[in-house]
Amino acid sequence: MAKIRLMLVACVIMMVMGLFLFSPAANAAGKTVYIGGTMSLTGPYAEDSAAILAAYEDYVKYVNETKNLAPWRKEKWPADITIELLWRDDELKPAKALSIYEELKAKGILVYRASGSPTALALKGRLMQDGFGAPSMSTGAFLMKPPGTILTYYPIYTDDMAAVADWFKEKWTEKRKPRVAYLTADNAMGKSIEIPELKAYLEKIGYEFVGIQYVPLIPTSPPTTQLMWLKQNKVDLALGIMVNPGSQPTVKEMVRLGMGPHLDYKITFACGTPSHLPVFARAMGKLGDGFVVAGGFPDWDDQSPGIKFINELQKKYHPNKIATHTQYNGGMLEAMTQVEALRLALQQVPFDKLKPRDVLEHGFYKIKNLETGGLSSTPLSYGPGKIEGVDKVRIDQLQNGKVVKQGVWPARHIY
């Protein structure tokens, strides 16, 4: 009798264990989706990429722990699915970015990210062919010709420049036409604004186009010659796309030469993101007054829900190692977009049948007015052929060492 009782108890235990082992909760660890892609932690975008990576890591922890998507959103992430982050350093090298893409694709990643312009150029065709939606910190006009599946979350560089031209023209009081020139980085990113459509737009709204000067992406000496050329040609507005290691020494030399909106030679110099103004402001202070950046993100002391959210995440997950680069905002937007695309696709396609193209068509392309808490200039929307997530350009100017928002101007869709 005792043996029978023991056998019955053993059977009951095995049944309970069986129910537990095969319950959805117990198997949650087996249902995993990957987000991420390539980062450029080596090279000129190292600081930007490190902040982007930190945002991805924080958002993955937040969603896995809370199943929430943001404090201002009601939708939930599926309780039985875990998110993991997959990434590699592409060193901003196209060949390495392509090999990493093949590796992560083989591991089962369903969404992707491209890093800078050189790697995005290399990946554009492959991502489109394989049906991968891919947010990117690159926003060159080349992404639009034709539009592929690399998605932007801040305006393309040519729209940044057109918005600055609109802003500057509204403030122009002289009877003559303002004279405009390009002062831009000597690489694919900087040269992406050199298209006939942008020059035509500038002339259409009343500018006299003077010419182009190039500055190395990371100058090894002050660009004195280029700046003197601007002076000699009586340029009022200089437009360019640079990273901070280029724009900071350029503005320092402008100040030394007495060039600026508040200095002896009146000229305004404006760059598009990624010459992030919050980063510039911390490095330059009042010395950089007058510098303008279009297409950027709010500063860390902004009162928007998005900035409050990311400040709280950093204090929670790494209070002793706060990411201070504003591209953390960009990384958060990328992570939010990738996760939202997966969430939407999972509503249409079973987890075990999900493919990258499903996430593209039922996920990324279905994102409409995704509220970002003010991290982007407008809520994000995508669709087939519509890879630009925002339709307005934020413009900021450094005044008295502080980032001062000038407003938002329409994206002219110049490419």
C-alpha positions as CSV (number, residue, x, y, z in Angstrom):
1,M,0.0,0.0,0.0
2,A,2.8,2.4,0.9
3,K,4.5,1.7,-2.5
4,I,1.2,2.5,-4.3
5,R,0.9,5.8,-2.4
6,L,4.5,6.7,-3.3
7,M,3.9,5.9,-6.9
8,L,0.7,8.0,-6.9
9,V,2.6,10.9,-5.3
10,A,5.4,10.5,-7.9
11,C,2.8,10.6,-10.7
12,V,1.2,13.7,-9.3
13,I,4.6,15.4,-9.1
14,M,5.5,14.4,-12.6
15,M,2.1,15.7,-13.9
16,V,2.6,19.1,-12.1
17,M,6.2,19.4,-13.5
18,G,4.9,18.5,-16.9
19,L,2.3,21.2,-16.8
20,F,4.8,23.7,-15.7
21,L,7.4,22.8,-18.2
22,F,5.0,23.0,-21.1
23,S,3.2,26.2,-19.9
24,P,3.7,29.4,-21.9
25,A,5.4,31.1,-18.9
26,A,8.0,28.4,-18.6
27,N,8.7,28.5,-22.3
28,A,8.9,32.3,-22.6
29,A,12.7,32.0,-22.5
30,G,12.5,30.0,-25.7
31,K,10.7,32.7,-27.7
32,T,13.3,35.3,-28.5
33,V,13.4,38.1,-31.1
34,Y,16.6,40.0,-31.9
35,I,17.0,43.7,-32.6
36,G,20.1,45.7,-33.5
37,G,22.5,45.6,-36.4
38,T,25.9,47.3,-37.1
39,M,27.4,50.0,-34.9
40,S,30.4,52.2,-35.8
41,L,32.2,52.1,-32.5
42,T,35.6,52.6,-34.3
43,G,36.2,55.7,-36.4
44,P,34.7,59.2,-36.6
45,Y,31.3,58.1,-35.4
46,A,32.6,56.3,-32.3
47,E,31.1,58.7,-29.8
48,D,27.7,58.8,-31.6
49,S,27.6,55.0,-31.9
50,A,28.5,54.4,-28.2
51,A,25.5,56.5,-27.2
52,I,23.2,54.7,-29.7
53,L,24.3,51.3,-28.3
54,A,23.6,52.4,-24.7
55,A,20.1,53.4,-25.7
56,Y,19.4,50.1,-27.4
57,E,20.7,48.2,-24.3
58,D,18.5,50.3,-22.0
59,Y,15.4,50.0,-24.0
60,V,15.7,46.2,-24.3
61,K,16.0,46.0,-20.5
62,Y,13.0,48.3,-20.0
63,V,10.7,46.4,-22.4
64,N,11.8,43.0,-21.1
65,E,11.3,44.0,-17.5
66,T,8.0,46.0,-17.8
67,K,6.5,44.8,-21.1
68,N,5.7,48.5,-21.6
69,L,6.8,50.4,-24.7
70,A,7.0,53.9,-23.2
71,P,5.4,55.7,-20.3
72,W,3.0,57.5,-22.6
73,R,1.9,54.4,-24.5
74,K,-0.9,52.0,-23.6
75,E,0.2,49.1,-25.9
76,K,2.1,46.2,-24.3
77,W,4.9,44.0,-25.6
78,P,3.9,40.3,-25.7
79,A,4.5,38.7,-22.3
80,D,5.9,35.4,-23.6
81,I,8.6,36.9,-25.9
82,T,12.0,38.1,-24.9
83,I,14.0,40.7,-26.8
84,E,17.8,40.4,-27.2
85,L,20.2,42.8,-28.8
86,L,22.6,41.6,-31.5
87,W,25.3,44.0,-32.8
88,R,28.8,44.2,-34.1
89,D,31.3,47.0,-34.7
90,D,31.6,47.7,-38.5
91,E,34.3,50.3,-38.0
92,L,32.5,52.4,-40.6
93,K,33.9,50.0,-43.3
94,P,31.5,48.9,-46.0
95,A,33.1,45.5,-46.5
96,K,33.0,44.7,-42.8
97,A,29.4,46.0,-42.6
98,L,28.4,43.5,-45.4
99,S,30.0,40.5,-43.6
100,I,28.4,41.4,-40.3
101,Y,25.0,41.7,-42.0
102,E,25.4,38.1,-43.4
103,E,26.4,36.9,-39.9
104,L,23.5,38.5,-38.0
105,K,21.0,37.5,-40.8
106,A,22.1,33.9,-40.3
107,K,21.5,34.2,-36.5
108,G,17.9,35.0,-37.2
109,I,17.7,38.8,-36.8
110,L,14.4,40.1,-38.3
111,V,15.1,43.9,-38.2
112,Y,18.3,45.8,-38.8
113,R,20.2,49.1,-38.5
114,A,22.7,50.6,-40.8
115,S,25.3,53.0,-39.3
116,G,26.9,55.8,-41.3
117,S,26.6,56.9,-44.9
118,P,29.4,54.6,-46.3
119,T,27.9,51.5,-44.7
120,A,24.3,52.4,-45.5
121,L,25.3,52.9,-49.2
122,A,26.8,49.4,-49.2
123,L,23.9,47.8,-47.4
124,K,21.0,49.6,-49.2
125,G,20.6,47.1,-52.1
126,R,21.1,44.0,-49.9
127,L,18.6,45.1,-47.3
128,M,16.0,45.9,-49.9
129,Q,16.5,42.6,-51.7
130,D,16.1,40.6,-48.5
131,G,13.2,42.6,-47.2
132,F,14.8,44.1,-44.1
133,G,13.5,47.3,-42.6
134,A,16.5,49.2,-41.1
135,P,16.5,52.5,-39.2
136,S,19.7,54.3,-39.6
137,M,21.6,57.4,-38.3
138,S,22.5,58.1,-41.9
139,T,20.0,60.4,-43.6
140,G,21.7,61.2,-47.0
141,A,19.6,62.0,-50.0
142,F,21.0,58.9,-51.6
143,L,18.5,56.9,-49.5
144,M,15.7,58.3,-51.6
145,K,17.0,57.5,-55.1
146,P,15.2,55.2,-55.2
147,P,13.7,54.8,-51.7
148,G,14.8,51.4,-50.3
149,T,14.1,50.0,-46.9
150,I,16.6,52.0,-44.8
151,L,14.4,54.3,-42.7
152,T,15.2,57.8,-41.3
153,Y,14.0,59.4,-38.1
154,Y,15.4,62.8,-38.6
155,P,15.3,64.8,-41.8
156,I,17.6,64.1,-44.8
157,Y,20.6,66.4,-45.0
158,T,19.2,68.4,-48.0
159,D,16.0,69.1,-46.1
160,D,18.0,70.3,-43.2
161,M,19.8,72.8,-45.4
162,A,16.6,73.9,-47.1
163,A,15.0,74.5,-43.7
164,V,17.9,76.6,-42.5
165,A,17.6,78.6,-45.7
166,D,13.9,79.2,-45.0
167,W,14.7,80.3,-41.4
168,F,17.5,82.6,-42.5
169,K,15.5,84.1,-45.3
170,E,12.7,85.0,-42.9
171,K,15.2,87.0,-40.8
172,W,16.8,88.7,-43.8
173,T,16.2,92.5,-43.9
174,E,18.5,93.7,-46.7
175,K,17.2,94.6,-50.1
176,R,19.9,92.5,-52.0
177,K,19.8,88.8,-52.3
178,P,21.6,86.8,-49.5
179,R,24.7,85.0,-50.8
180,V,24.9,81.3,-49.9
181,A,27.7,78.7,-50.2
182,Y,28.4,75.2,-49.1
183,L,31.0,74.6,-46.4
184,T,30.8,70.9,-46.0
185,A,32.7,67.7,-45.1
186,D,34.9,66.2,-47.8
187,N,33.2,62.8,-47.7
188,A,30.1,61.0,-49.0
189,M,28.0,62.5,-46.2
190,G,29.1,66.0,-46.7
191,K,28.9,65.9,-50.5
192,S,25.3,64.4,-50.4
193,I,23.9,68.0,-50.4
194,E,25.6,68.7,-53.7
195,I,22.5,68.0,-55.8
196,P,20.9,70.3,-58.5
197,E,17.6,70.2,-56.7
198,L,18.9,71.9,-53.5
199,K,20.8,74.6,-55.5
200,A,17.6,75.2,-57.5
201,Y,15.5,75.5,-54.3
202,L,17.9,78.0,-52.8
203,E,17.8,80.2,-55.9
204,K,14.0,79.8,-56.2
205,I,13.5,81.3,-52.7
206,G,15.8,84.2,-53.4
207,Y,19.4,83.3,-52.7
208,E,22.5,83.9,-54.9
209,F,24.5,80.6,-54.9
210,V,28.3,81.3,-54.7
211,G,30.0,77.9,-54.7
212,I,31.4,75.1,-52.5
213,Q,34.3,74.7,-50.1
214,Y,35.3,71.4,-48.4
215,V,36.7,70.7,-45.0
216,P,38.2,67.2,-44.1
217,L,35.8,65.1,-42.0
218,I,38.2,65.5,-39.1
219,P,40.6,68.5,-39.9
220,T,44.2,68.2,-39.0
221,S,44.7,71.9,-39.3
222,P,42.3,74.9,-39.2
223,P,40.3,75.4,-42.5
224,T,41.6,79.0,-42.8
225,T,41.8,78.9,-46.6
226,Q,38.2,77.8,-47.0
227,L,36.9,80.4,-44.6
228,M,38.9,83.2,-46.2
229,W,37.3,82.1,-49.5
230,L,33.9,82.7,-47.9
231,K,35.0,86.2,-46.8
232,Q,36.4,87.1,-50.2
233,N,33.1,86.0,-51.9
234,K,31.0,87.9,-49.4
235,V,29.0,84.9,-48.3
236,D,26.1,85.5,-45.8
237,L,25.1,81.9,-45.1
238,A,27.3,78.8,-45.2
239,L,25.6,75.4,-45.2
240,G,27.2,72.0,-44.6
241,I,27.0,68.5,-43.2
242,M,29.8,67.8,-40.6
243,V,30.4,65.8,-37.5
244,N,31.4,67.6,-34.3
245,P,35.1,66.9,-34.8
246,G,34.8,69.0,-38.0
247,S,32.3,71.7,-37.0
248,Q,34.0,72.6,-33.7
249,P,37.5,73.5,-35.2
250,T,35.8,75.2,-38.1
251,V,33.8,77.5,-35.8
252,K,36.9,78.1,-33.6
253,E,38.8,79.4,-36.7
254,M,35.8,81.4,-37.8
255,V,35.8,83.2,-34.4
256,R,39.6,83.8,-34.7
257,L,39.0,85.4,-38.1
258,G,36.1,87.5,-36.7
259,M,33.4,85.7,-38.6
260,G,30.0,85.1,-37.1
261,P,26.5,86.6,-36.9
262,H,27.7,88.7,-33.9
263,L,31.3,89.4,-35.1
264,D,32.9,91.9,-37.5
265,Y,32.2,89.8,-40.6
266,K,28.5,88.9,-40.5
267,I,28.0,85.3,-41.5
268,T,25.9,82.4,-40.2
269,F,27.2,78.9,-40.4
270,A,24.7,76.0,-40.2
271,C,25.1,72.3,-40.3
272,G,22.7,69.4,-40.2
273,T,22.6,66.6,-37.8
274,P,25.0,64.8,-37.0
275,S,26.8,68.0,-36.0
276,H,24.7,67.7,-32.8
277,L,24.3,71.1,-31.1
278,P,24.0,69.7,-27.5
279,V,27.4,68.1,-28.0
280,F,28.8,71.2,-29.6
281,A,27.5,73.4,-26.8
282,R,29.2,71.4,-24.1
283,A,32.5,71.5,-25.9
284,M,32.4,75.1,-27.2
285,G,30.3,77.1,-24.7
286,K,29.8,80.8,-25.6
287,L,32.7,80.6,-28.0
288,G,30.4,78.8,-30.5
289,D,27.6,81.3,-30.2
290,G,25.7,81.8,-33.5
291,F,26.3,78.3,-34.8
292,V,23.1,76.6,-36.1
293,V,22.1,73.0,-36.4
294,A,19.1,71.6,-38.2
295,G,17.4,68.3,-37.7
296,G,18.7,67.7,-34.2
297,F,17.2,66.3,-31.0
298,P,16.2,68.1,-27.8
299,D,18.8,68.8,-25.2
300,W,19.0,66.9,-21.9
301,D,17.3,69.6,-19.9
302,D,14.3,69.7,-22.2
303,Q,10.9,69.2,-20.5
304,S,9.4,66.7,-23.0
305,P,8.2,63.3,-21.9
306,G,10.8,61.6,-24.0
307,I,13.8,63.4,-22.4
308,K,12.3,62.6,-19.0
309,F,12.0,59.0,-19.9
310,I,15.6,58.5,-21.2
311,N,17.0,60.4,-18.2
312,E,15.2,58.0,-15.9
313,L,16.3,54.9,-17.8
314,Q,20.0,56.0,-17.5
315,K,19.7,56.7,-13.8
316,K,18.1,53.3,-13.3
317,Y,20.4,51.1,-15.4
318,H,23.9,52.9,-15.3
319,P,23.8,55.8,-12.9
320,N,27.6,56.0,-12.7
321,K,28.0,55.9,-16.5
322,I,25.6,58.3,-18.0
323,A,25.7,58.6,-21.8
324,T,25.9,62.4,-22.5
325,H,26.0,62.3,-26.3
326,T,22.6,63.4,-27.8
327,Q,22.7,60.5,-30.2
328,Y,21.4,58.4,-27.3
329,N,18.1,60.0,-28.4
330,G,18.6,58.6,-31.9
331,G,19.4,55.2,-30.5
332,M,16.2,55.3,-28.5
333,L,14.2,56.2,-31.6
334,E,15.8,53.3,-33.5
335,A,15.1,50.8,-30.8
336,M,11.5,52.0,-30.4
337,T,11.0,51.7,-34.1
338,Q,12.4,48.2,-34.4
339,V,10.4,46.9,-31.4
340,E,7.2,48.5,-32.7
341,A,7.7,46.9,-36.1
342,L,8.1,43.5,-34.5
343,R,5.0,44.1,-32.2
344,L,2.8,45.1,-35.2
345,A,4.0,42.2,-37.3
346,L,3.4,39.7,-34.6
347,Q,-0.3,40.6,-34.6
348,Q,-0.5,39.4,-38.2
349,V,2.0,36.6,-38.5
350,P,2.7,33.8,-36.0
351,F,6.0,34.0,-34.1
352,D,7.4,30.8,-35.6
353,K,6.6,31.9,-39.2
354,L,7.9,35.5,-38.9
355,K,10.4,36.6,-41.7
356,P,12.1,39.9,-42.2
357,R,9.8,40.8,-45.1
358,D,6.8,40.2,-42.8
359,V,8.2,42.7,-40.3
360,L,8.9,45.1,-43.1
361,E,5.4,44.9,-44.6
362,H,3.2,44.3,-41.5
363,G,5.5,46.2,-39.1
364,F,7.6,49.1,-40.3
365,Y,5.2,50.0,-43.1
366,K,2.3,50.0,-40.7
367,I,3.9,52.5,-38.3
368,K,1.7,55.6,-38.3
369,N,2.1,58.6,-36.0
370,L,4.3,56.7,-33.5
371,E,4.5,59.0,-30.6
372,T,8.1,59.4,-29.4
373,G,7.6,61.8,-26.4
374,G,9.2,64.6,-28.4
375,L,12.5,62.9,-29.2
376,S,11.8,63.3,-32.9
377,S,10.6,66.6,-34.5
378,T,7.3,64.9,-35.3
379,P,5.7,61.5,-34.6
380,L,7.1,58.8,-36.9
381,S,5.3,57.4,-39.9
382,Y,6.5,55.0,-42.6
383,G,5.1,53.1,-45.6
384,P,6.1,51.5,-49.0
385,G,8.3,54.1,-50.6
386,K,7.9,56.4,-47.6
387,I,11.2,56.0,-45.7
388,E,11.3,59.5,-44.1
389,G,9.8,59.2,-40.6
390,V,9.4,62.9,-40.0
391,D,8.1,65.8,-42.2
392,K,9.4,68.8,-40.2
393,V,12.8,70.0,-39.4
394,R,13.8,71.3,-36.0
395,I,16.3,74.2,-35.9
396,D,18.4,75.2,-32.9
397,Q,21.0,77.9,-32.5
398,L,23.7,78.3,-29.8
399,Q,23.0,81.5,-27.9
400,N,25.0,82.5,-24.8
401,G,26.4,79.0,-24.7
402,K,22.9,77.4,-24.6
403,V,20.9,75.5,-27.1
404,V,17.9,77.6,-28.1
405,K,15.1,76.1,-30.2
406,Q,14.2,78.4,-33.2
407,G,11.2,76.3,-34.2
408,V,10.3,73.7,-36.8
409,W,10.1,74.2,-40.6
410,P,8.6,72.0,-43.3
411,A,10.7,69.3,-44.8
412,R,10.8,70.2,-48.5
413,H,11.6,66.6,-49.6
414,I,14.6,67.7,-51.7
415,Y,16.5,64.8,-53.2
